[in-house]
Amino acid sequence: MHIIITVTGVDHVGIIAGVSTALADLGVNIVNVSQTLMGEYFTMIMEGELTDGSPDLIDVQDSMRGAGDRLGVAVRVQSEAIFDAMHQL
């Protein structure tokens, strides 16, 4: 299953490293990433793939929310299926 991860917050050192490490620890393969700065704000959108060893979506969401709290950013994880359904309407 593919997931979409969004990360937003005030820019500081270590955001990409922290989010990437947290995803790797969960067995999530990062297949695409886009990040930018908007003034002092950091924004990133990632596409990830849950592998056979990954926890289910709910556990990934909970874990990444905690990682975001530790990093001082907001992390949101959603199933790619939500975005696919929106484009079919």
N, C-alpha and C positions, 0 to 999 in steps of 0.2 A: 504494500500500500504506500502511496506517495502522500507526503504531508507538506504543508506550507507553514513556515516558521517566520513570524515577523518580530523584529526587535527594534524598540525605540527608546530613546532616553538621551540625557545629556552626555556628550562625547567625553570619553576618557580612555586611557590606556587599558588594554586587556579585554575589551568587549568581545571582539571576534574570537580571540583565543579561548575565553571562558565559555562562550556559547558552543563553539566547535568541540571543545573538550567534553562538555556535558553531553552533547549529542553522541560523540564517539563512545563515551562510557555506557550509553544506552543501546549501542549497536545500530545507530541510525547513520546511514550513508548519505552524505551531502552530495547532491547531484547538480545543484545550480545555486549560485549566490550572487546577489546584487546589493551593494551598499553605497551610501552617500552621506555627506554631511549637509545639513540645512542650517546654516548659521552655526550655533553651538550644539545642535541636536544631531544625533547619530540615528540613522535608519538603515535597516537591513531586512531583506526578504531572502529566504532560503527555501529551496525545495529539497526535501529529504525523502529517503526511502527506508521504510521499516523492513528490516531483514528478519530472517527466521529466528535470530537470537534476540530480537528487540522485544521490549514489553509492549502491551497493547496501547492504543492511542490515549486512553484516559491516564494511564501511568506515565506516559511520555509528557502529556500536558502538565500533570502535577509536578513532575520532576523538573521540567523546564521553567515552570513558574517559580519554583524554588531557586533555580540557578539565576533567573532574572533578579530575584530579590537580593541574592548575594552579590550580584554584579551592579545593582542599582539601576537596572533597566527593566522595561516591560517586555516580556516574551510571551507570545501567543502562538499556539500550535493548533492547526486545523487540518482536517482531511482534505486532500485535493478534490475529492468528490463533490464537496460543497461548491467549489469554484466551477467545476465542470457543469453542475446542475444549473448554476446561475446563467451560464452562457447558452444553455439550451432553451431557456424560457423565451 
